[in-house]
């Protein structure tokens, strides 16, 4: 089946919908695997950062400093300036479109503290996170979806994108499968935006939804587009023990504390200034260290998040979702009991490389691929560097989703549709047909389980050369096994076994790029912590990794490009101290 639009957006989360809102005069199709308001943006709890200064003095340049420093100086600094400058207007745009933020007594958007956000270049914590209780992402999705409907955006719900179409050096469409019917559809467009989110399901303990399978990253990767900084994957310190579901940093922003098995408020030992509100990579490593030294709860591999001292009123009014999560998943009452937590796979700082207008770039020379854009977690503009600050994910969505939409509006006004190949669906159909026809007996579930085991054991908070090499060998074997996957369900309609098998291929691609980048980067920086190389090495590693797909896991080619700095001594790379 054939469809023709000005713009095709893949993904209906915050970045995709923010882009759609900038295209009121274009024909826009949004393709999404899940119903739009079920997109993973809805899981973002704590807030969206912007230097509004509604609670105390603040400045976008302070926010920029925190972003660059928090990212352990792997951040492209001109992009960070755009992020923090434009965050203010983007938040006000959301407010004007109807987002129900919490309010101060005088009616302004309320703001609270969050990890790594400081006043006056690191002097102390600042209230910068604009929030709607602990449901900020959910409210953003609801607001944006309503606006997209008003703008007559065409939604194709429960469509799984399988391939990116290229022609005459341009992106010109996508091929997708309608999950309901199993039919293959071709979408022809002047420009394409990937806003497909991350790949957190590569780990067993993760805060990510089941839809976060690395779709967009893998599809681009298979078409010769590199993936940037994939070794930089964030592990959030406060995931529900064994489950991984997030307990928002907003809990610590409101005054929650992390306690070890001895009841000690241990972050005061590691980070006496910011304590629990240190950046996420630091808090996660501190938790792992406490566990390694035998101070986990009852000698096990978890610690506690303690909210009891906040009182029932604060917990109920400002943290309703995480209160319910603790009750439902653990049977723990956070008003009267501490909640068991452990680091959980949370966010990809890396992804498809883009410039500040969200245009996908192909190499270290910043060569754009005309008509192809990416925004949100699937993309790497590099505003997060080696470690994203809390609440900067939603800022990334709204700022660069908006910039993507505005640039696409200009692009489609100046360009016609590029011609499609004679049989654009061939590659996608081959993928699907192989899975239907296979009789080799391999189980996708077994491969996924082994993948998650390897990533948890060897590509987690702490890494080593030996562990990463073992993981790469395993991924190589799993890629081979994946070619032998056999499905039991041969039906066309709502074949979830088929969907999961296709998504497993995406995860394997993302995992291989992650491990290659991590193995090559012989330093520790932000979320990438090597026990065998514990120091940051700016002389050799102040650069971005570009991973290009090979025919096998061991064939991945790596290239590098310089981190973009500005001429301002405030932002000169230095040791990260808090």
PyMOL commands that set and color helices and strands:
alter all, ss='L'
color gray80, all
select helices_A, chain A and resi 14-20+36-38+40-43+60-70+77-96+136-150+200-202+215-222+250-253+267-270+275-277+280-292+297-299+308-310+312-318+320-330+376-378+392-414+426-437+444-458+465-482+496-520+538-541+553-555+569-571
alter helices_A, ss='H'
color red, helices_A
select strands_A, chain A and resi 2-10+28-32+48-49+111-119+124-130+154-157+159-167+170-178+184-194+227-228+233-240+257-259+303-306+339-348+351-353+359-361+368-374+379-380+543-548+557-562
alter strands_A, ss='S'
color yellow, strands_A
deselect
rebuild
show_as cartoon
